[in-house]
Amino acid sequence: MDAMPKSAALVLAMSLTVLAGCATAQDIRERDGAACASYGFHPGTTDFSNCLQCESIARRYGYWPYWDSSRWRW
């Protein structure tokens, strides 16, 4: 007899997969910061802060904004 039924093993594997995709708030902040830096914004500036805010909004609502050198466009 198997030590673990196949259905339980499947549920365990799916749960571990989902948990592996979780990110902490710090991970998300680091990714947003890296994205904003890659756009050319410098940490500590108003534009960098605005970029972080737009990244957060885009993630929350599923938007894919783009920057046109004067402001975010949706």
Biopython code that builds the backbone (N, CA, C, O; Angstrom):
import numpy as np
from Bio.PDB.StructureBuilder import StructureBuilder

atoms = [
    (1, "MET", "N", (0.845, -1.173, 0.000)),
    (1, "MET", "CA", (0.000, 0.000, 0.000)),
    (1, "MET", "C", (0.897, 1.245, 0.000)),
    (1, "MET", "O", (1.915, 1.287, 0.690)),
    (2, "ASP", "N", (0.501, 2.258, -0.786)),
    (2, "ASP", "CA", (1.264, 3.509, -0.859)),
    (2, "ASP", "C", (1.177, 4.256, 0.457)),
    (2, "ASP", "O", (0.158, 4.206, 1.146)),
    (3, "ALA", "N", (2.249, 4.946, 0.799)),
    (3, "ALA", "CA", (2.274, 5.739, 2.027)),
    (3, "ALA", "C", (1.360, 6.952, 1.903)),
    (3, "ALA", "O", (0.810, 7.419, 2.901)),
    (4, "MET", "N", (1.194, 7.471, 0.676)),
    (4, "MET", "CA", (0.352, 8.639, 0.463)),
    (4, "MET", "C", (-0.487, 8.390, -0.789)),
    (4, "MET", "O", (0.057, 8.070, -1.846)),
    (5, "PRO", "N", (-1.808, 8.536, -0.677)),
    (5, "PRO", "CA", (-2.650, 8.357, -1.862)),
    (5, "PRO", "C", (-2.259, 9.366, -2.947)),
    (5, "PRO", "O", (-1.760, 10.453, -2.657)),
    (6, "LYS", "N", (-2.497, 8.976, -4.197)),
    (6, "LYS", "CA", (-2.123, 9.843, -5.314)),
    (6, "LYS", "C", (-2.820, 11.199, -5.247)),
    (6, "LYS", "O", (-2.213, 12.216, -5.584)),
    (7, "SER", "N", (-4.067, 11.233, -4.824)),
    (7, "SER", "CA", (-4.787, 12.511, -4.760)),
    (7, "SER", "C", (-4.159, 13.445, -3.721)),
    (7, "SER", "O", (-4.080, 14.654, -3.939)),
    (8, "ALA", "N", (-3.717, 12.891, -2.601)),
    (8, "ALA", "CA", (-3.073, 13.713, -1.576)),
    (8, "ALA", "C", (-1.724, 14.221, -2.073)),
    (8, "ALA", "O", (-1.348, 15.359, -1.791)),
    (9, "ALA", "N", (-1.004, 13.394, -2.802)),
    (9, "ALA", "CA", (0.279, 13.816, -3.360)),
    (9, "ALA", "C", (0.084, 14.926, -4.380)),
    (9, "ALA", "O", (0.887, 15.857, -4.449)),
    (10, "LEU", "N", (-0.979, 14.834, -5.171)),
    (10, "LEU", "CA", (-1.273, 15.862, -6.161)),
    (10, "LEU", "C", (-1.616, 17.189, -5.483)),
    (10, "LEU", "O", (-1.141, 18.244, -5.903)),
    (11, "VAL", "N", (-2.440, 17.133, -4.437)),
    (11, "VAL", "CA", (-2.799, 18.343, -3.697)),
    (11, "VAL", "C", (-1.551, 18.958, -3.056)),
    (11, "VAL", "O", (-1.386, 20.177, -3.078)),
    (12, "LEU", "N", (-0.697, 18.150, -2.502)),
    (12, "LEU", "CA", (0.541, 18.643, -1.895)),
    (12, "LEU", "C", (1.428, 19.312, -2.947)),
    (12, "LEU", "O", (1.964, 20.393, -2.708)),
    (13, "ALA", "N", (1.581, 18.686, -4.085)),
    (13, "ALA", "CA", (2.409, 19.246, -5.151)),
    (13, "ALA", "C", (1.841, 20.567, -5.651)),
    (13, "ALA", "O", (2.596, 21.508, -5.894)),
    (14, "MET", "N", (0.533, 20.653, -5.808)),
    (14, "MET", "CA", (-0.091, 21.888, -6.268)),
    (14, "MET", "C", (0.073, 22.990, -5.228)),
    (14, "MET", "O", (0.332, 24.140, -5.584)),
    (15, "SER", "N", (-0.073, 22.658, -3.964)),
    (15, "SER", "CA", (0.077, 23.638, -2.895)),
    (15, "SER", "C", (1.493, 24.192, -2.844)),
    (15, "SER", "O", (1.686, 25.396, -2.678)),
    (16, "LEU", "N", (2.470, 23.330, -2.984)),
    (16, "LEU", "CA", (3.868, 23.777, -2.977)),
    (16, "LEU", "C", (4.172, 24.665, -4.179)),
    (16, "LEU", "O", (4.944, 25.618, -4.070)),
    (17, "THR", "N", (3.567, 24.354, -5.324)),
    (17, "THR", "CA", (3.757, 25.175, -6.520)),
    (17, "THR", "C", (3.197, 26.569, -6.312)),
    (17, "THR", "O", (3.827, 27.561, -6.680)),
    (18, "VAL", "N", (2.012, 26.645, -5.720)),
    (18, "VAL", "CA", (1.390, 27.946, -5.460)),
    (18, "VAL", "C", (2.224, 28.744, -4.467)),
    (18, "VAL", "O", (2.460, 29.935, -4.670)),
    (19, "LEU", "N", (2.663, 28.106, -3.410)),
    (19, "LEU", "CA", (3.463, 28.803, -2.403)),
    (19, "LEU", "C", (4.800, 29.273, -2.954)),
    (19, "LEU", "O", (5.321, 30.298, -2.515)),
    (20, "ALA", "N", (5.352, 28.553, -3.890)),
    (20, "ALA", "CA", (6.628, 28.954, -4.480)),
    (20, "ALA", "C", (6.484, 30.241, -5.276)),
    (20, "ALA", "O", (7.459, 30.972, -5.447)),
    (21, "GLY", "N", (5.286, 30.528, -5.764)),
    (21, "GLY", "CA", (5.045, 31.743, -6.522)),
    (21, "GLY", "C", (4.750, 32.949, -5.660)),
    (21, "GLY", "O", (4.633, 34.055, -6.187)),
    (22, "CYS", "N", (4.626, 32.783, -4.368)),
    (22, "CYS", "CA", (4.335, 33.902, -3.480)),
    (22, "CYS", "C", (5.570, 34.773, -3.318)),
    (22, "CYS", "O", (6.702, 34.289, -3.313)),
    (23, "ALA", "N", (5.325, 36.066, -3.187)),
    (23, "ALA", "CA", (6.436, 37.004, -2.986)),
    (23, "ALA", "C", (6.120, 37.858, -1.773)),
    (23, "ALA", "O", (4.966, 38.206, -1.524)),
    (24, "THR", "N", (7.142, 38.185, -1.036)),
    (24, "THR", "CA", (6.956, 39.055, 0.112)),
    (24, "THR", "C", (6.836, 40.494, -0.373)),
    (24, "THR", "O", (7.147, 40.793, -1.526)),
    (25, "ALA", "N", (6.393, 41.366, 0.489)),
    (25, "ALA", "CA", (6.294, 42.781, 0.148)),
    (25, "ALA", "C", (7.663, 43.329, -0.233)),
    (25, "ALA", "O", (7.770, 44.164, -1.131)),
    (26, "GLN", "N", (8.702, 42.869, 0.435)),
    (26, "GLN", "CA", (10.059, 43.310, 0.126)),
    (26, "GLN", "C", (10.473, 42.857, -1.270)),
    (26, "GLN", "O", (11.108, 43.617, -2.003)),
    (27, "ASP", "N", (10.121, 41.623, -1.648)),
    (27, "ASP", "CA", (10.442, 41.130, -2.988)),
    (27, "ASP", "C", (9.772, 41.987, -4.054)),
    (27, "ASP", "O", (10.390, 42.348, -5.056)),
    (28, "ILE", "N", (8.509, 42.306, -3.828)),
    (28, "ILE", "CA", (7.755, 43.120, -4.775)),
    (28, "ILE", "C", (8.362, 44.507, -4.877)),
    (28, "ILE", "O", (8.505, 45.040, -5.977)),
    (29, "ARG", "N", (8.721, 45.098, -3.745)),
    (29, "ARG", "CA", (9.326, 46.440, -3.729)),
    (29, "ARG", "C", (10.654, 46.449, -4.470)),
    (29, "ARG", "O", (10.964, 47.400, -5.188)),
    (30, "GLU", "N", (11.432, 45.397, -4.298)),
    (30, "GLU", "CA", (12.719, 45.309, -4.990)),
    (30, "GLU", "C", (12.526, 45.188, -6.498)),
    (30, "GLU", "O", (13.262, 45.803, -7.271)),
    (31, "ARG", "N", (11.533, 44.393, -6.922)),
    (31, "ARG", "CA", (11.255, 44.266, -8.355)),
    (31, "ARG", "C", (10.765, 45.581, -8.942)),
    (31, "ARG", "O", (11.177, 45.974, -10.033)),
    (32, "ASP", "N", (9.875, 46.266, -8.210)),
    (32, "ASP", "CA", (9.387, 47.563, -8.686)),
    (32, "ASP", "C", (10.530, 48.570, -8.767)),
    (32, "ASP", "O", (10.632, 49.324, -9.734)),
    (33, "GLY", "N", (11.384, 48.578, -7.753)),
    (33, "GLY", "CA", (12.527, 49.482, -7.758)),
    (33, "GLY", "C", (13.465, 49.195, -8.920)),
    (33, "GLY", "O", (13.972, 50.117, -9.558)),
    (34, "ALA", "N", (13.693, 47.924, -9.193)),
    (34, "ALA", "CA", (14.558, 47.550, -10.315)),
    (34, "ALA", "C", (13.930, 47.963, -11.642)),
    (34, "ALA", "O", (14.625, 48.420, -12.549)),
    (35, "ALA", "N", (12.617, 47.800, -11.751)),
    (35, "ALA", "CA", (11.927, 48.211, -12.979)),
    (35, "ALA", "C", (12.044, 49.712, -13.178)),
    (35, "ALA", "O", (12.365, 50.172, -14.274)),
    (36, "CYS", "N", (11.787, 50.476, -12.129)),
    (36, "CYS", "CA", (11.849, 51.938, -12.233)),
    (36, "CYS", "C", (13.277, 52.404, -12.536)),
    (36, "CYS", "O", (13.472, 53.348, -13.302)),
    (37, "ALA", "N", (14.254, 51.756, -11.948)),
    (37, "ALA", "CA", (15.650, 52.099, -12.240)),
    (37, "ALA", "C", (15.969, 51.780, -13.701)),
    (37, "ALA", "O", (16.715, 52.511, -14.351)),
    (38, "SER", "N", (15.399, 50.681, -14.215)),
    (38, "SER", "CA", (15.660, 50.326, -15.615)),
    (38, "SER", "C", (15.006, 51.322, -16.569)),
    (38, "SER", "O", (15.428, 51.447, -17.718)),
    (39, "TYR", "N", (13.977, 52.034, -16.100)),
    (39, "TYR", "CA", (13.341, 53.071, -16.918)),
    (39, "TYR", "C", (14.162, 54.357, -16.895)),
    (39, "TYR", "O", (13.873, 55.288, -17.645)),
    (40, "GLY", "N", (15.177, 54.416, -16.045)),
    (40, "GLY", "CA", (16.035, 55.584, -15.981)),
    (40, "GLY", "C", (15.776, 56.503, -14.803)),
    (40, "GLY", "O", (16.391, 57.565, -14.706)),
    (41, "PHE", "N", (14.875, 56.115, -13.901)),
    (41, "PHE", "CA", (14.592, 56.935, -12.729)),
    (41, "PHE", "C", (15.630, 56.660, -11.645)),
    (41, "PHE", "O", (16.158, 55.553, -11.544)),
    (42, "HIS", "N", (15.911, 57.661, -10.850)),
    (42, "HIS", "CA", (16.916, 57.538, -9.795)),
    (42, "HIS", "C", (16.241, 57.492, -8.429)),
    (42, "HIS", "O", (15.383, 58.324, -8.135)),
    (43, "PRO", "N", (16.624, 56.521, -7.585)),
    (43, "PRO", "CA", (16.048, 56.435, -6.230)),
    (43, "PRO", "C", (16.195, 57.759, -5.492)),
    (43, "PRO", "O", (17.205, 58.453, -5.607)),
    (44, "GLY", "N", (15.161, 58.082, -4.735)),
    (44, "GLY", "CA", (15.174, 59.307, -3.951)),
    (44, "GLY", "C", (14.584, 60.501, -4.671)),
    (44, "GLY", "O", (14.488, 61.587, -4.099)),
    (45, "THR", "N", (14.180, 60.310, -5.942)),
    (45, "THR", "CA", (13.578, 61.418, -6.685)),
    (45, "THR", "C", (12.063, 61.265, -6.720)),
    (45, "THR", "O", (11.523, 60.186, -6.476)),
    (46, "THR", "N", (11.401, 62.357, -7.026)),
    (46, "THR", "CA", (9.940, 62.330, -7.132)),
    (46, "THR", "C", (9.501, 61.422, -8.267)),
    (46, "THR", "O", (8.519, 60.691, -8.131)),
    (47, "ASP", "N", (10.214, 61.457, -9.385)),
    (47, "ASP", "CA", (9.858, 60.602, -10.515)),
    (47, "ASP", "C", (9.976, 59.117, -10.157)),
    (47, "ASP", "O", (9.156, 58.306, -10.587)),
    (48, "PHE", "N", (10.987, 58.768, -9.376)),
    (48, "PHE", "CA", (11.147, 57.381, -8.947)),
    (48, "PHE", "C", (9.965, 56.960, -8.064)),
    (48, "PHE", "O", (9.421, 55.867, -8.217)),
    (49, "SER", "N", (9.584, 57.839, -7.146)),
    (49, "SER", "CA", (8.438, 57.553, -6.273)),
    (49, "SER", "C", (7.163, 57.410, -7.078)),
    (49, "SER", "O", (6.356, 56.520, -6.812)),
    (50, "ASN", "N", (6.975, 58.277, -8.062)),
    (50, "ASN", "CA", (5.793, 58.194, -8.925)),
    (50, "ASN", "C", (5.797, 56.884, -9.706)),
    (50, "ASN", "O", (4.754, 56.254, -9.884)),
    (51, "CYS", "N", (6.969, 56.486, -10.165)),
    (51, "CYS", "CA", (7.092, 55.225, -10.887)),
    (51, "CYS", "C", (6.697, 54.049, -9.993)),
    (51, "CYS", "O", (5.953, 53.167, -10.421)),
    (52, "LEU", "N", (7.197, 54.035, -8.743)),
    (52, "LEU", "CA", (6.838, 52.965, -7.809)),
    (52, "LEU", "C", (5.330, 52.900, -7.602)),
    (52, "LEU", "O", (4.745, 51.818, -7.560)),
    (53, "GLN", "N", (4.709, 54.066, -7.473)),
    (53, "GLN", "CA", (3.265, 54.112, -7.283)),
    (53, "GLN", "C", (2.541, 53.565, -8.514)),
    (53, "GLN", "O", (1.588, 52.798, -8.382)),
    (54, "CYS", "N", (2.982, 53.949, -9.690)),
    (54, "CYS", "CA", (2.350, 53.459, -10.912)),
    (54, "CYS", "C", (2.540, 51.955, -11.085)),
    (54, "CYS", "O", (1.635, 51.262, -11.551)),
    (55, "GLU", "N", (3.701, 51.457, -10.716)),
    (55, "GLU", "CA", (3.933, 50.012, -10.778)),
    (55, "GLU", "C", (2.964, 49.271, -9.855)),
    (55, "GLU", "O", (2.425, 48.224, -10.216)),
    (56, "SER", "N", (2.752, 49.825, -8.666)),
    (56, "SER", "CA", (1.831, 49.219, -7.713)),
    (56, "SER", "C", (0.402, 49.217, -8.252)),
    (56, "SER", "O", (-0.302, 48.211, -8.166)),
    (57, "ILE", "N", (-0.012, 50.339, -8.801)),
    (57, "ILE", "CA", (-1.362, 50.445, -9.362)),
    (57, "ILE", "C", (-1.528, 49.490, -10.535)),
    (57, "ILE", "O", (-2.549, 48.814, -10.657)),
    (58, "ALA", "N", (-0.519, 49.439, -11.397)),
    (58, "ALA", "CA", (-0.586, 48.549, -12.549)),
    (58, "ALA", "C", (-0.718, 47.092, -12.122)),
    (58, "ALA", "O", (-1.485, 46.332, -12.714)),
    (59, "ARG", "N", (0.028, 46.710, -11.100)),
    (59, "ARG", "CA", (-0.051, 45.332, -10.613)),
    (59, "ARG", "C", (-1.415, 45.048, -9.998)),
    (59, "ARG", "O", (-1.996, 43.986, -10.222)),
    (60, "ARG", "N", (-1.923, 46.002, -9.223)),
    (60, "ARG", "CA", (-3.197, 45.817, -8.546)),
    (60, "ARG", "C", (-4.359, 45.667, -9.525)),
    (60, "ARG", "O", (-5.239, 44.827, -9.335)),
    (61, "TYR", "N", (-4.352, 46.485, -10.564)),
    (61, "TYR", "CA", (-5.484, 46.499, -11.487)),
    (61, "TYR", "C", (-5.207, 45.811, -12.817)),
    (61, "TYR", "O", (-6.070, 45.774, -13.693)),
    (62, "GLY", "N", (-4.016, 45.272, -12.967)),
    (62, "GLY", "CA", (-3.705, 44.530, -14.178)),
    (62, "GLY", "C", (-3.438, 45.410, -15.384)),
    (62, "GLY", "O", (-3.572, 44.948, -16.518)),
    (63, "TYR", "N", (-3.064, 46.670, -15.172)),
    (63, "TYR", "CA", (-2.765, 47.579, -16.274)),
    (63, "TYR", "C", (-1.328, 47.387, -16.717)),
    (63, "TYR", "O", (-0.488, 46.916, -15.950)),
    (64, "TRP", "N", (-1.054, 47.748, -17.942)),
    (64, "TRP", "CA", (0.297, 47.751, -18.480)),
    (64, "TRP", "C", (0.585, 49.150, -18.997)),
    (64, "TRP", "O", (0.487, 49.409, -20.196)),
    (65, "PRO", "N", (0.943, 50.056, -18.085)),
    (65, "PRO", "CA", (1.166, 51.446, -18.504)),
    (65, "PRO", "C", (2.489, 51.613, -19.244)),
    (65, "PRO", "O", (3.356, 50.740, -19.202)),
    (66, "TYR", "N", (2.621, 52.718, -19.903)),
    (66, "TYR", "CA", (3.910, 53.048, -20.488)),
    (66, "TYR", "C", (4.232, 54.497, -20.175)),
    (66, "TYR", "O", (3.339, 55.315, -19.957)),
    (67, "TRP", "N", (5.494, 54.795, -20.156)),
    (67, "TRP", "CA", (5.969, 56.118, -19.788)),
    (67, "TRP", "C", (6.287, 56.871, -21.069)),
    (67, "TRP", "O", (7.014, 56.358, -21.919)),
    (68, "ASP", "N", (5.751, 58.094, -21.225)),
    (68, "ASP", "CA", (6.008, 58.852, -22.450)),
    (68, "ASP", "C", (6.858, 60.090, -22.206)),
    (68, "ASP", "O", (6.741, 61.069, -22.943)),
    (69, "SER", "N", (7.695, 60.067, -21.209)),
    (69, "SER", "CA", (8.637, 61.108, -20.825)),
    (69, "SER", "C", (8.003, 62.260, -20.079)),
    (69, "SER", "O", (8.723, 63.105, -19.547)),
    (70, "SER", "N", (6.697, 62.329, -20.018)),
    (70, "SER", "CA", (6.073, 63.397, -19.240)),
    (70, "SER", "C", (5.123, 62.864, -18.186)),
    (70, "SER", "O", (4.884, 63.524, -17.175)),
    (71, "ARG", "N", (4.579, 61.678, -18.410)),
    (71, "ARG", "CA", (3.671, 61.067, -17.439)),
    (71, "ARG", "C", (3.321, 59.646, -17.885)),
    (71, "ARG", "O", (3.618, 59.223, -19.002)),
    (72, "TRP", "N", (2.685, 58.940, -16.970)),
    (72, "TRP", "CA", (2.251, 57.579, -17.286)),
    (72, "TRP", "C", (1.012, 57.647, -18.150)),
    (72, "TRP", "O", (0.125, 58.462, -17.895)),
    (73, "ARG", "N", (0.931, 56.808, -19.168)),
    (73, "ARG", "CA", (-0.248, 56.696, -20.033)),
    (73, "ARG", "C", (-0.879, 55.333, -19.813)),
    (73, "ARG", "O", (-0.169, 54.334, -19.701)),
    (74, "TRP", "N", (-2.178, 55.280, -19.751)),
    (74, "TRP", "CA", (-2.882, 54.023, -19.555)),
    (74, "TRP", "C", (-3.526, 53.590, -20.834)),
    (74, "TRP", "O", (-4.173, 52.543, -20.875)),
]
sb = StructureBuilder()
sb.init_structure("model")
sb.init_model(0)
sb.init_chain("A")
sb.init_seg("    ")
for serial, (resi, resn, name, xyz) in enumerate(atoms, 1):
    if name == "N":
        sb.init_residue(resn, " ", resi, " ")
    sb.init_atom(name, np.array(xyz, "f"), 0.0, 1.0, " ", f" {name:<3s}", serial, name[0])
structure = sb.get_structure()
